[in-house]
């Protein structure tokens, strides 16, 4: 538009256009990041060529190029901004559970609980040696704007694409690579739980390192009645006791290490630097056996389905164990290892069934957005079959019989 002398209307149009531009989520996050980085470096930083990488319903994730780089910023960055008023669609399981409602209350507080925990997790992992870092480096963060500026992990392939391939050997190799990366993350963070707790306290968060523990407790208490009323399956007291005892390892135990928790295939990528994990909103310290069991159980916090016959699941466990056995020599004992794997898988099957058996439309719909999503009852049945298989190997007849009966009714 050409501007006539003294005509103020174009200026008003420009103002309206800028308002509309900043109403766009991608433009908002870029503008906020420029402000944050300019304030941090003391010189103007200009970010261009934004590419929307998706993100969840509660977040916007954008890759940008640094056009003006007064200091040593990387050439490209990834920006992540939380919008708690939006509905999340990528995490069906955490932190909501049937008895606890939505996570919106947590995120309504200044800074947002999930966001603050993600800052803490990235600060913790950024302090690790480069070769031990499980994901991106934290460049800057603004709790007021709920904004993260992260290093760009570069071009990569979503893990979900790699494990749905027709080439069985490639699928197995990729699952083993992810298990090895998990083990390296665990081995690098053993003994550093107090460091993480200090960061939590500085962020004004409770020092409890595993935010999932209370939700597991809900499942432990509620599932026996749920199985009885919905499936007509009674749970032996011995199995209930086993679940309760092993659920305590979320709070204590001898194999504690950092975990990003949300290890769904949509949150794992493989690129030039190997396997990398994304999304640390629930990051914390827990018994690391739960992480490898989570992968072997085909990611029980969602409805992803990965074909995991016995030999493939065993290869994953062996790949993980090779990375951590130097830190935890007890895991070299095959009988002990088999028993702990079976019981960790039981806890996950218990929790996953608690989440998805009721068929809550909102939760199932959220899980259905995942790229490897499958029908919920089929997924749950396969998870109980995995528990039965592991329990048989561990010599736990009562658990194997119970898992087999649940799987049979689900079929």
N, C-alpha and C positions, 0 to 999 in steps of 0.2 A: 504494500500500500504506500502510495506517495503521500508525503506530509505537506500540507499547506502551511505557510507561515502563520504562526500564532494558533494553529489548530491543535487542541489538546486531546482530541479523540483518539488519535493513534497511540498516544501514551497510555490511555485507558485500555485500549484493546491489547497493547503489549502486557499490561498488568494482568488483565484477565487471562491472557494466553499463558503467562508464567504461572498463575494460580492453577490453571488446568494442567499444566505440565507437571507441577509438583504434586498434583493429586494422583498422578500415575505412580504406582508403587516403586517401579524401577528408578524413576527420576528422583523420588523421595530418598531412596537409600543411597543413590550416588551423591546427591547434594549433602546429605548428612555425613557421608564418609569424607567428602572434600573438606567440610567444616572441621571434622574431628582431626584429620591428618594435618590440615593447615595449623590448627591450634597446637598440635603435638610437635610439629617440626619448626614452627615459627616462621614459615614461608609458605607462599601459595602453592597448593597442590591441586592440579587439574586432572580429573579422571574422565576418560572418553571411551567410546565404543562399547557401551554396556551390552552384555549378553545375559538374558534371563535364564538362569540354570534351573528354575523351577522352585524348589523348596517345598515346605509343607504348607498347609492352610494357614498356619500361624506365623510363617516366616517367608521372607523374600530373599533369594540367593542370586547374586549377580556377579559375573566376571567383568572386570574393567581393565583398561590399559592406562598406565600412568603417563600422561602427556607431558606434564611438567614435574620434574623430579629433582628438587633442590638438594636432597640428601640421598641416602643409599636405599631408597625404596625399591622393591622388585619391579620389573617391567610390567607385570600384571598382578592383580590382586583379586581375591574373592571377598565379597561383602555379604553379610548375613544380618538381616534385621528382623526382629520379632514384632508381631502385631497380635497381642493377646486377645483382642476382641474378635479375631477371626477364628474359625473353627479348624482345628487340626484334622488332617485326613491321612497322615502317614504313620501315626503311632496309635494303634488300636488299644494297646495294653497299658502304657505307662503315661501318667501315674493313675489314670482312672481305673476303677474296678467296680464291680456291681454294687458294692456297699459303700463306696466312697464318693461317687459322683464324678464331676468333671474336674479337670485340672485348671479350669479358668480361675477359680478362687486363689490358687497358688500364684498364678501369673498376674493377678490384678494388683498385687502389692508393688510398691515402687521397686523398680529393677527387675521384678519377676523372679520367682524361685528357680524356674527352669533355666532362665537366661543367666542368672548369677552362677548357677552350678556349671553351666557351660563355660563361662569365663574362667572359673576356678580350674576346670578340667583342662582347658587349653593353656592356661598359665603353667599348670603342673607339667603337662607333656612338652611344652615348649622349652622348659628348663632341662629336659633330658638331652643326652648327646644326640646329635643329628641322626646317627645310624640307628638309634633306638626309638625315635619319635614315631608314634603310630599313625599320625595324621598331619594336618597342616600346622604351620607355625602361627601363633597369635602375633599380629603386628600392632594392633591397637583395639581398644574396646571403650564403649561409652554406655554405662549403665542407664543414664537418663534417656538416651535415644534407643536403648536396647539394640546396640549395633556392634557387630564384630567385624574387624578387618583381618583377613587371614591370607597367608601365602597361597599362591595358586599351585595346586598339585599337577596342573598341566593336563594334556589330553590323556584320557583314560577310558577304560571299558567298564561299564557297570558289571559288578560281579554276577548279578542275576542273568545277564546275557551269556556269561561264560559257563554257568552250571545248568543251562537248559539245552546245551548243544547236543547234537547226535553222537559226537565222538566220545565214547565212554572213557577212554584213557585221558583225554583232555579234561573232561569233567572231574575225574579223580585227581588229576594233577593240580587243578585249580583249587579244589577243596583242601588238598594237602597244603598248598601254598598259603591259603588263608589260615589254616590251623597253625602252621609254622609262624606266621606273622603274629597270631594271637599269643603264641608261646613266647616270642621275643618281647612283646609288650609286657607280658607278665614277668619275665625274668629281669627286665630292666627296671621294674618298679617294686620288686620285693623289698620290704624293709623301709619303704618311704611313706607309709601311711600317715605318720605324724606330720610330715611335710604337707600332705594334702589337707589334713585337719586344720593346720595353721592357716592355710589359704581359705578354707571354708569359714573359719572364725573371722578372718579379716574382712570377708565379704558379708558378714552379718548372718551367716547361715549356721544351722546347728552342726555340731561336729560329727554327727552320725554319718558314716561314710557310705552307707548303702541306702538310698532312698526307696528301694523296692521292698525292704524287709517287712514293713507294715502290711503291704499288699499281699505278700506271700502268707503272712499270718492270717489275713482274711480268708484266703483260699483254704488253708489248712483247717480252719474251723468250719467252713461252710460246705465243702465238697461232699463229705459223707452223706449228708441229708439230701444234697442235690442228686447224687448218683442213685440213692434209694428211691426218691420220688419220681425222677425223670426216666431212669433206666431200669429200676427194679434190681439194682445191684447193691448188695450189702458189702461194706468194707470191713475186713477183719481188724480187730483191735491191734494186732501185730503190725499191720501195714500203716494204720493211723499213727502208731508210735514211731515207726520208721520215718514217716514224712515229717512229723513234728521235730524229731531229733535232728534230722538233716537240714530242715529249714533254719535251724539256729546258726548254720554255717554262713548265712548271709550277714550275721553280726560278728562272728568270731570264727576261729579255725586256724589251722596251721599253714594253709596255702593261700594266704591273702596277697592280692596284687591289684593294680589298677585295672578297671574295665570300663569301656564306653557304654556297656550294657546293651544298647539297642543294636544288636548285631544282625539285624535283618539284611538279606542280600542287597536291598536297595540302599543300604548305608555302608557298603563296601565297594571299593573300586580297585582295579589293577591297572597300573601304568608303567612308565619307564622306571620308576623307583620302587616297583613291586606293589604289594598289597597295602592299601591304606584304609583306615576306618574314619567314617564321618559321623557327625551328630553326637555331641557329648552332653546333651541336656540332662541325662541321668547318670553321668559319669561318677565313679566312686570306687572304693575298695571293697572287694568281696572275695570269697573263696574262689580261686581261679578255676577249680573243677567245674563250677557252674557255667563258665564260658564255653569250654570245650563240649560240655554236655548240651548246652544250648544249641550249638552248631549241629551236633549229632542228632538232636531232636527236631531238626528242620525248623528252627527259629520259632519257638512256641509263643512268643509275644505277638505274632501275627498269624496269618493263615497261609504262609508260603509253604510250598511243597517241593522238596528236592528229593530225587530218587537216591536213597541211601541204603543199598543192600549191605549185608554184614561186612563184606570185605572192604567196601568203601568207608563205612563208619569206622572200622578198625584202622584203616590207613590214616584217617584224620586224627584219631586218638594217638597213634604212634608218632605222627609228625609233631603233634603238640608236645607230647611227653619228652621227645628228644631235645626240645628247646629248654625245658624247665627242670629236668631231672637233676641237673647239676646244682640247682638251688634247693630242690626238695628231693633228696635221695630216697625217701620212703616210697616215692612213686615208681621206683625200679622194681618193687615187688608186684608181680603180675596179679596175684590174688587180691592184694590190697587195692590196687588200681582198679581192677574190675568191679570190686564192691563199691568203691566210692563213685565210679562212673554211673553204675546202675542206680544208686540212691539219688545222685544229682539229677539224673534223667527222670526219676519218679517225681521229684519236686516240680520239675518243669511240666510234666504231663498233668500233674495235679492242678497247677496254676493255669495252664492253657485250657484245660477242661472247664475250670471255674469261669474263665473269661468267655468262652465261646459256646459251651453247651446250651446256655439259656437262649441262644439265637437272637440276642439283642440286636435289633435292626441297625442301629447307629454304629455299634462296635463292629459288626460283621461287614457293614458297608465300608467302614474305614479300612479294615483289613483287606477288603476286596480291591482296593486301589493298588495294592502291591503287585509288582510285575510277575510274581510267581504264585499268585493267589490261586487256591483251589477250593472246592466245596468243603465246608467246615467239618462235617461229620466224617468225611473221608480223611481229612487231615488229622483229626483227633484220633481216629482209629489207627492210622499209621504211627502216631506217636506212642500209643499204648503198646503196639506191636514191638516198637523199638525197646520200650521198657521191659517187656517180657523177654526179649532176646538177650538183653544185657543182664537181667536178673538170672536167667538160666545159666549164663556163662559164669556169673558170680556164685552160683550154687544157692541162691535165695529162692527156694521153692514156693514159699508163701507169696512172695511178691510176684513171681512169675505167673502163678496161677491166677492171682487177682488181676494182673494186667491183661492176661489172656481173656478172662471173662469180660472185662470192660470192652476190649476190642471186639469181641464176638457180638456183644449187644449193639455196639455202634455200627457194626456191619449190617 
